[in-house]
Amino acid sequence: MDYMKDLQHHMTNRFQDMNPYEFEHFLASMFDDMGYTTIVTNSSGDFGVDFIAEKDNRRIAVQVKRYAKGNKVGVQDLNQVFGGKEYYNCDTSMLITTSSMTMSAWELANNIDRAWIWEWPDLEKRIRETYKDQFPSYFADDHIAIKFVKMVGKAIMVIISIAFAAAYKE
């Protein structure tokens, strides 16, 4: 499947228009493009692991959650990938989501397993870094937007400074 064809569109809605199976395969493909070797597990009965990423003799059990923005990843989701990590004899576990995680899930990830976590901002950043050469104009627009925001911010600071100076003179 050509995931790159509609990547820009998929990113605008956090991949909600892509079915979970396609999304798992897209991410496995992205990890391949990042220099990993991946093994996609069965779509059902995967023991909480959607794919295994291997690089530098390190095996990572990866669980993917294509959740809507407000639907947070919880402890039960992490427990699945922790169990799958052991089942597939991996060195570490990773959870990737198009949403975010609950505080208790973060606590578990940090204190029990030290799992790698990519919430939406992390995932979006990795996609942009991985495919910036394929979509230079798409990512150039972001740079223009950032420059515009900085310019507006500077203008606001000048206006505030002038207002304070005028008020201070009185």
Secondary structure, DSSP 8 states (H G I E B T S, - for coil): --SGGGHHHHHHTTTTTS-HHHHHHHHHHHHHHTT-EEEE--SSS-TT-SEEEEETTEEEEEEEE---TT--B-HHHHHHHHHHHHHTT-SEEEEEESS-B-HHHHHHIIIII--EEE-HHHHHHHHHHHHTTT-HHHHHHHHHHHHHHHHHHHHHHHHHHHHHHHHHH-
